[in-house]
Amino acid sequence: FLKTSCMIRSNLFRLPTYYVAHRRQCLKTKASDLGILATEKMADIVHGLEFHTKRALEESDILIYEILSSEPSERTVLAFDDLSNVLCQVADLAACLRILHPNQQVQEGAGKCCAQLQTFTDSLNVHKGLYNALNGLISRAEVFNKLDDLTRRMAGAFLHDFKINGIHLSNNGRAKTIELHKTISESGHIFMSGASSPVYLPIRDCPGQLSARLPTIESYKVLYSEVDLSNDPDEAIRRLAYTLYNAPHSSLMESLETLIRSRHSLARMVGYTSYAHLQGSTTMLKDPYKVLQFLEELSLLNMPKAVAHVRKLANIKQTLSQEVQSTSVYPWDIGYLTRKAVFEDDHTNPVCPRFLLDTCMDGLNQLFHSLFGVTLQEETAASADNLWHQDVKKIKVIHDREGTLGYILCDLQDRPGKMIENCHFTLRGGKALGGEEYQKPVIAVSCGFSSTSLSLSEVSSLFHEMGHALHSILGRTLYQHVTGTRCSLDFAEIPSSLNELFLTHPKVLATIVRNPSNGLAISDNDIHRIIMRQKFGTSYNLQFQILLSVFDLKLHLGLKSGATPLTLWEEVSKQHSPLPFVPNTAWFLHFGHLNMYGGLYFSYIWAQAVAKIMWEKCFQNEPFSREMGHQYRLKVLACGGEKPSGELIRNFLGFEPSIKDLVEVITES
């Protein structure tokens, strides 16, 4: 499914005969023909990745020649986007396989390809010739002012990429930024891998009461996650599991500190006060201190509600006093007491909110067809590629009138060694190719479901990630560099957050939940009970997200003298958590989003607030409205990042929400 064609119009530039002949040969080859995802032989997959990495670099050389040898014009911007297209298709596939492929040989091969392409991309980001070509276009007013708004915006975006990579620095300075990017990439990968890895406890050091409950691998007891024992009725066990799993492991702490230190150095080198300022420069609020103000106002309004919720849990804990050691509520109690509170009446009305994965996919299909006229069609074993694992499903997205829009590769089941963070990868972005032809996007969605019977929380994660996927599939952009979720992060989370809100409507829930005893539809009363369960603990969950957002933001604003991530975590926890702080624990070391978001984790809360306004104004009364779905696609999803985020929101809602609007809507009961 992966084309390596640079998709340049054939007569845009006059090239030497060698380049023309070579480029035509490039157009003939698809990645699937070479076995990247169409064979079970690991060596062939690695060979395919190596081949297409080499081919992408060769095609990049052609495009660089085209840019450098031509007069600045609109074609300059198109060629920059094609350069991005060539590299992203291979780099993003390699990044996906590096994380999701079960075979270590493929992971290592993909990692080498990632490193090779990252090094090449870093060199392009400080390439004086490319910068001069683009800057030459922007500085020639007689040419630049004749370009349309979109092309000028794209030229500015590419120029911004040069500037934040230190193009204005000396040769030594540019070399230093390349080295910093390399360190950031390597330390970030190490941190991500460690954050999602189990904790191995030497058998001799594992407390006896905990040891009996953990699996053994060689001479170690293995704690895969703090949630493994979060439902144990013995508080001592829950406490041990939490504190041992979240101990401040030195190797993880070192990789995070290296990541944060390198990011801060990079930001200062290229002219920003901090990495949070660099990252925030493309968001709707622009200024990280305005974001901090938003979060603190939100915390001030929400904290009393979160404290009241914890007090309810404390009362439940009090009733279980024979089973517990303390009536104070600690982090290791939240999951256990929540389940006690939510399911305490199940013996009288045993409708447990579990959902079959296939039924949920059918419900998503019904929702997406009602809103957008698209069908999710699973490819049969005969027609689907042999992907990186037998559990991966290849979904073709077909529009009633437009035909096939793209593909979603669903890797939803957990397996040994798989990174369990829910995420998605844009393996191929959408892009106009001229005329009626459009480069069909390919999106990979990954979750870590332990079975095909899902909890309501897991269903919410599925809807979230499929919201991301559909954002890219329904995009119709001229440039792939800004297609789908390739927009500002605070905006990219809005469609996925909105997709989750459909689960709060009885009509949508009725399409995905069945009676566990007979498979039939459940009653309206039981649907209502599920909706009420969704609302339980929302204030606490929001407060925890505020805590994580403030920590992430302050970490990337720069640590004060003498401070460490651990001391910052304690400080922020005491300010923004309704629970007692637990000394000598570092929950954040298992929070991989610190690497992926880097100062922008607040985007989740911001997007949830905007999405809730969209939901209440446009979908709450009729969640299956084709007319509203059409407007949503036309004014939001189709645009990707080709227009400013605030403008897209304003065009769809008719107004741009204020911070006061957002704070109020997300804290309302």
C-alpha positions, 0 to 999 in steps of 0.5 A: 500500500506504500507508493514511493512516487514523489508525485511531482507533475512530470513537466514542472522542471527541466532535469538531466536525462539521468534524473528523468529516467531514474524518476520514471523507474521510481514510479513503477515500484510499490513497497508491497511488491517488495515484501515490506508488509506482504510476506512473513519472512522477516529478512524480506521485510527488513530488506524491503525497508532498506530498499525503500529507505535507499529509494526515498533518499534517491528520490529526495536528491531528485527533488532537492535538485529540482528545488535548487535549479528552478526559479522560486514559484508556487512549484517550489512549495509543491516540491517541498511538500513532495519531499516531505511526502517521499520521506514520511511514507517510509519513515512513518512506516518504519516508526510503526514497525519499530514499535508494533512488529513482534519480531525483534529483527524487524524492530531493529531493522526498522530502527536503523531505517528510522535513524538513517532517515532522521539523520537525513531529515535533520540535515535538510532542516539546516540545508542552506540551499533549500532555505535560500530557495524558500526564503527567496520565494517569500522575499520576492513580493512580486511573486509571493503576493500573487500566490493564493493564501494556502500556498503562502501559508504553507511556505511560511510553515516550511520556513518556520521548520527551518528556523526552529532547527537553527538555520540562522546559526553558524555551521557549528551551531547547526551541527549542534542542533543536529546532534541535539535532535539525535539525542532527543530522538534516542533518549525519547525512544529509550524513555518510551520503551522503558515507560511501557515495560514491566518492572522485574523484581528479583525473587529474593527482594519481592515481598512474600505477600506480593510474590505469590500473586505475580508471574515468574520469569527466570529469577524475577517476579514480573509486575506488568503494570500497577493495574495488575493488582489494582482490584485486589481487596487487600490494600497492602497488596495494592500499595506494594504494587503501586509503590514498587511499579512507580519507584523512581527507577534510575535508568528511566529517570536518566533517559527523561532528564536527558530528553528534557535537558536536550529539548531545553538546549535546542529551544534556547539555541534556536531563539525560544525561552523554553521548549514549551514556548517552541512547541506552543508557538503553533497552538491556538493560545501561542503562549505557554503561560496563557495555557498555564493560566487556563489550567490553573483557572480550571483547577481552581473550579474543579478541585472542590468537585474532585475533593468531594468525589474522593470523599465519597470514595472514602465513605465507601472505604469506611464501609469496607473497614474490615478489609482495609488498613486506612480510611484515607484514599490513596492512588492505589485505592482509586480503581478498587473503590471506583469499581466497588461504587459503580458495580455495587448493585450488579447482583440485583441488576447484572448488566455489566458494561462490557462490549464485544469488539466486533459489535463496537466496530459495527456501531462505529460503522453505523455512526460513520455511515450515518454522519459521513456516508462511509462504510468500514469494510474489512478486507478478507484474508485473501485480499488483505496483505499479511501485515505485521501480525495475524491480529491486524485487520485491514479496513477499507473505508468506502464512501457512497459516492466517492468510492475508496477513501483510504485504509485503516490498519487496526492492531487492537489486541495486546500481545507480549512485548507490544507497547500498550499505549493507544496510538495511531500512525499516519503511514501515508497522508492524503494529498491532491495529485492533480485532476480528480486523483487523490493519494489515498491515506493509510492509517494504523491504529493501535490499542492494547485490549486484553480480550475481545470483550471491552470495558466502557473505558476501552470502548472510549479509547477505541472511539478516540483512536478511530476519531483520529483515523477518520480525521485523516481518511476524510481529509481532502488537502492539497498538501500532505504535510498538513493533512488530517492530524498533521495540524496543531496538536491542540486541534488534532485532539478535537475530532477524537475527543468529539468521537468519544462524546457520541458514547454519551448518547443513548442512541449510539450506545444502543448500537454497541452494547448487548445483554451479556446473557442472550446477546439481545439489545438491553433496556432503556433503563440499562442504557441510562445506568451505563451513561450514569456510570460514565459520569462517575468520577469525571471530576477526579479524572479531569483533575488528574489530567490537569495535574499531568498537563501542568507537570508536562508544561512546567517540565518543558518550561525549564526546571528551576535551579536545583529542581528535578523531575521528581521534586517538580512532580511532588510540588505539582501533585500537592497543588493539583491532586485531591489525594495525598502525595506518596513519597518515593514514587514517580508515576510520571516515569510510566507516562509516555506522553511526556515524550510524544507531546513535550509541553503540549499534553494540555491539548487533551483538556483543551480539545475536550472542552472545544469538542464538548461545545461542538457536541452540545451545539451540533450533535447532542440532539441528533447524533446521526445527522447526515447534514451536520456530519457533512458540515463537520467534514466540509468545514473541519475534517477535510481541511487538516491544518491547511487553515488556522485552527481557530478559523476552522472552529469559528467557521463550524460553530459560528464563533470562537469559544473564549477561555471562560467558555471552555472552563465552564463547559468542561466543568459543568455537571 
